Amino acid sequence: RSVVGLALLWGCGELQRNAVVHAAVGGAGSLALLTLVAFLWISRELRNTLGSTVPFGGCLAGISMLLFSFIPSLRQVAMSWLVPSLSSGMWQKFLSVRDPIFQLPVGYIAVVSLSLAALGVVVAGANISMRYFASAPDPEGDIAFVIGSDGSRLDLLPPVPLPQWLFGWALWVLGAVCLLASTNVDGCSLALLVVALMAGRVIHAATHFGSLTATESPANLRPLISAAELRAQSEHSTRIALDALRVHLKANPDSFCNVREESELRLRRFADGGNHSPPPYQDIVARNSSQCVLQ
């Protein structure tokens, strides 16, 4: 029970979308419904027959049903008598029954007919269940989407159908009930249910804590350089790029006409070897705490 309960509790999200589970539930449910209807019909006919032929037949039938319901040993004895084991000769005798006139194998015909009828009921129930619990069809054409906080694309898909959502909750409740009835001690069963419900959160918290505490040092991933070396490499790369730009401007004088008039003179000075940007602002603080900015 505990294994089944954990499987239903943790896997209800996947099981509610599984077409095989839908077919199995529909087939088993249709067969159980047919068996219940047949049992009710037989019990009603038997009660009517006993009531009309046997004195107090209705009361006797009701008392018998109560005895079969509340006394398991009596029910087991009756079922072992009505449904004999395969090793006994009752099945061979039943299958060997033949029609006295045409010598037709009535036993085999009855078994095959009942098997085909049960198979037809199971297939019909499976098809109905698969159509009822089916997921929404995939959208065609352009799909609406939004951009998540991490920059990823989030497609706006159709919501989960209500029957499928209710089926998932039914599986979850069934799993919780199985866990509550998994042991003989109610406290242990309740503790197992709490652990199963909190397992996902605990695992997520432990994984998050482990990722925070197990941070790698940058020096373990690649060789590091000093700030002075980084500045020297940056200045060297910038100097090479500026020299290449000056060579391009001298080789293409028409490029000076592609900028604004106030930038043309500055660009010509840069091509002749001037600075590529104006000198930085310098803050001059006077002795009387007054400030001015010179360019």
C-alpha positions in Angstrom: 0.0 0.0 0.0 2.8 2.4 0.8 4.4 1.9 -2.6 1.1 2.3 -4.4 0.3 5.4 -2.3 3.7 7.0 -3.0 3.4 6.3 -6.7 -0.1 7.8 -6.9 0.9 10.8 -4.7 4.1 11.7 -6.5 3.1 10.7 -10.0 -0.5 12.0 -10.2 0.6 14.8 -12.5 2.0 12.4 -15.1 -0.7 9.7 -14.6 -3.5 12.2 -15.2 -2.1 12.8 -18.7 -1.2 9.2 -19.6 -3.5 7.7 -22.3 -2.7 4.2 -21.1 -3.9 5.0 -17.6 -7.1 6.5 -19.1 -7.7 3.4 -21.1 -7.1 1.1 -18.1 -9.4 3.1 -15.8 -12.1 3.1 -18.4 -11.9 -0.6 -19.2 -11.8 -1.7 -15.5 -14.6 0.7 -14.6 -16.9 -0.4 -17.4 -16.3 -4.1 -16.5 -16.9 -3.4 -12.8 -20.1 -1.5 -13.7 -21.3 -4.3 -15.9 -20.6 -6.8 -13.1 -22.4 -4.7 -10.6 -25.5 -4.4 -12.8 -25.5 -8.1 -13.4 -25.2 -8.8 -9.7 -28.0 -6.4 -8.9 -30.2 -7.9 -11.6 -29.5 -11.5 -10.4 -30.1 -10.6 -6.7 -33.4 -8.8 -7.6 -34.6 -11.8 -9.6 -33.6 -14.2 -6.9 -35.3 -12.2 -4.2 -38.5 -12.0 -6.3 -38.4 -15.7 -7.0 -37.9 -16.6 -3.3 -40.6 -14.1 -2.3 -43.1 -15.7 -4.6 -42.3 -19.3 -4.0 -40.8 -19.6 -0.5 -42.6 -18.2 2.6 -40.7 -15.2 4.0 -38.4 -15.5 1.0 -37.7 -11.7 1.0 -36.7 -11.7 4.7 -34.5 -14.8 4.2 -32.8 -13.2 1.2 -32.1 -10.0 3.1 -30.7 -11.8 6.1 -28.5 -13.9 3.7 -27.1 -10.7 2.2 -26.4 -9.3 5.6 -24.6 -12.5 6.6 -22.5 -12.5 3.4 -21.6 -8.9 3.9 -20.6 -9.0 7.6 -19.1 -12.5 7.9 -16.0 -12.9 5.7 -15.6 -16.6 6.4 -19.1 -17.4 5.2 -18.5 -15.3 2.1 -15.3 -17.1 1.3 -16.9 -20.5 1.7 -19.7 -19.5 -0.6 -17.3 -18.1 -3.2 -15.1 -21.3 -3.1 -18.3 -23.4 -3.6 -19.7 -21.2 -6.4 -16.3 -20.5 -8.1 -14.2 -23.7 -7.8 -10.5 -23.6 -8.4 -9.0 -24.4 -11.8 -7.5 -27.6 -10.5 -10.9 -29.1 -9.7 -12.9 -30.9 -12.3 -15.9 -28.6 -12.1 -14.5 -26.4 -15.0 -13.8 -29.5 -17.1 -17.3 -30.7 -16.5 -18.8 -27.3 -17.3 -16.8 -26.9 -20.5 -17.6 -30.5 -21.7 -21.4 -29.8 -21.6 -22.9 -30.4 -25.0 -26.3 -29.9 -26.6 -28.2 -33.2 -26.4 -29.7 -32.7 -29.9 -26.9 -31.3 -32.1 -24.0 -32.1 -29.8 -22.8 -28.5 -29.8 -20.2 -27.5 -27.1 -22.4 -25.3 -25.1 -19.9 -24.8 -22.3 -17.2 -23.5 -24.7 -19.7 -21.4 -26.6 -20.9 -19.8 -23.3 -17.3 -19.1 -22.1 -16.3 -17.6 -25.5 -19.4 -15.5 -25.7 -18.9 -14.1 -22.2 -15.3 -13.4 -22.9 -16.0 -11.6 -26.1 -18.8 -9.6 -24.4 -16.4 -8.6 -21.6 -13.7 -7.7 -24.1 -16.2 -5.5 -26.0 -17.3 -3.8 -22.8 -13.6 -3.2 -21.8 -12.7 -1.8 -25.3 -15.8 0.5 -25.3 -15.1 1.8 -21.8 -11.4 2.4 -22.7 -12.4 4.4 -25.8 -14.9 6.5 -23.9 -12.4 7.1 -21.1 -9.7 8.1 -23.5 -11.9 10.6 -25.2 -13.3 12.0 -21.9 -9.9 12.4 -20.2 -8.0 13.4 -23.3 -5.7 16.5 -23.2 -6.5 19.6 -25.1 -5.3 19.4 -28.8 -2.0 21.1 -29.6 -2.5 24.6 -31.0 -1.8 25.1 -34.7 -0.3 28.1 -36.4 1.1 31.0 -34.4 1.3 30.4 -30.7 1.0 33.3 -28.2 3.9 33.6 -25.8 5.4 35.8 -23.2 9.0 36.4 -22.1 9.9 35.2 -18.7 12.0 36.9 -16.1 15.1 35.0 -17.2 14.6 35.9 -20.9 13.2 32.5 -21.9 10.1 32.1 -24.1 6.9 30.8 -22.3 4.2 29.6 -24.7 0.6 30.2 -23.7 -0.8 26.7 -24.1 -4.5 25.6 -23.4 -5.3 24.9 -19.8 -5.7 21.4 -18.4 -9.3 20.1 -19.1 -11.5 19.9 -16.1 -12.1 16.1 -16.3 -8.3 15.5 -16.4 -7.7 17.9 -13.5 -10.4 16.2 -11.4 -8.9 12.8 -12.3 -5.5 13.9 -11.1 -6.9 15.1 -7.8 -8.7 11.8 -7.4 -5.4 9.9 -7.9 -3.8 12.2 -5.3 -6.6 11.6 -2.8 -6.4 7.8 -3.5 -2.7 7.9 -2.9 -3.1 9.8 0.4 -5.7 7.3 1.5 -3.4 4.4 0.7 -0.6 5.9 2.8 -3.0 6.5 5.7 -3.9 2.8 5.6 -0.4 1.5 4.8 0.5 0.5 8.4 -1.2 -0.8 11.5 -0.2 2.3 13.5 -2.1 5.4 12.7 0.7 7.7 13.8 3.2 6.0 11.5 0.8 6.2 8.6 0.3 9.9 9.3 4.0 10.5 9.6 4.6 8.7 6.3 2.0 10.9 4.6 3.6 14.1 6.0 7.0 12.9 4.8 5.7 12.1 1.3 4.0 15.6 1.1 7.1 17.4 2.3 9.7 15.4 0.4 9.7 17.7 -2.7 10.1 20.8 -0.6 12.9 19.3 1.5 14.8 18.1 -1.6 14.4 21.5 -3.3 15.7 23.3 -0.1 18.6 20.9 0.3 19.6 21.2 -3.4 19.4 25.0 -3.2 21.4 25.1 0.0 24.0 22.8 -1.5 24.3 25.0 -4.6 24.8 28.1 -2.4 27.4 26.5 -0.1 29.4 24.6 -2.8 30.4 27.7 -4.8 33.5 27.4 -6.8 36.3 29.9 -6.7 37.1 31.5 -10.1 40.7 30.5 -9.7 39.6 26.8 -9.8 37.9 27.3 -13.2 40.5 29.3 -15.2 43.8 31.1 -14.6 43.3 34.7 -13.3 45.3 37.9 -14.1 45.9 41.0 -12.1 44.1 44.2 -12.6 47.2 45.9 -13.9 47.7 43.2 -16.5 44.0 43.4 -17.5 44.4 47.2 -17.9 47.5 46.8 -20.0 45.9 44.2 -22.3 42.8 46.5 -22.7 44.9 49.5 -23.6 47.0 47.5 -26.0 43.8 46.1 -27.8 42.3 49.6 -27.8 45.5 51.1 -29.3 45.5 48.4 -32.1 41.8 49.1 -32.9 42.4 52.9 -33.0 45.4 52.5 -35.3 43.3 50.3 -37.6 40.5 52.9 -37.6 43.0 55.7 -38.5 44.3 53.7 -41.4 40.8 53.1 -42.6 39.9 56.9 -42.5 43.1 57.8 -44.4 42.3 55.2 -47.0 38.7 56.4 -47.3 38.5 60.2 -47.1 34.8 60.1 -48.1 34.1 58.7 -44.6 34.4 62.3 -43.1 31.2 63.3 -45.0 29.1 60.6 -43.2 29.2 62.4 -39.8 27.7 65.5 -38.6 29.4 68.8 -39.2 30.4 69.4 -35.5 31.9 65.9 -35.5 33.8 66.2 -38.8 36.6 68.4 -37.4 37.1 66.1 -34.4 37.2 63.1 -36.7 39.9 64.7 -38.9 42.0 65.5 -35.8 41.7 61.9 -34.7 42.8 60.7 -38.2 45.8 63.0 -37.9 46.8 61.4 -34.6 44.7 63.3 -32.1 42.8 61.8 -29.2 39.8 59.7 -30.0 37.8 61.4 -27.2 38.0 64.7 -25.3 40.0 64.8 -22.1 38.1 63.8 -19.0 36.5 66.3 -16.7 38.7 67.4 -13.8 37.1 68.5 -10.6 39.1 71.3 -9.0 38.3 71.9 -5.4 39.3 75.4 -4.2 40.4 76.2 -0.7 37.1 78.0 0.1 35.2 74.8 -0.7 33.7 76.2 -3.8 33.8 73.9 -6.9 34.1 74.5 -10.6 34.5 72.2 -13.6 37.1 72.8 -16.4 37.1 71.0 -19.7 
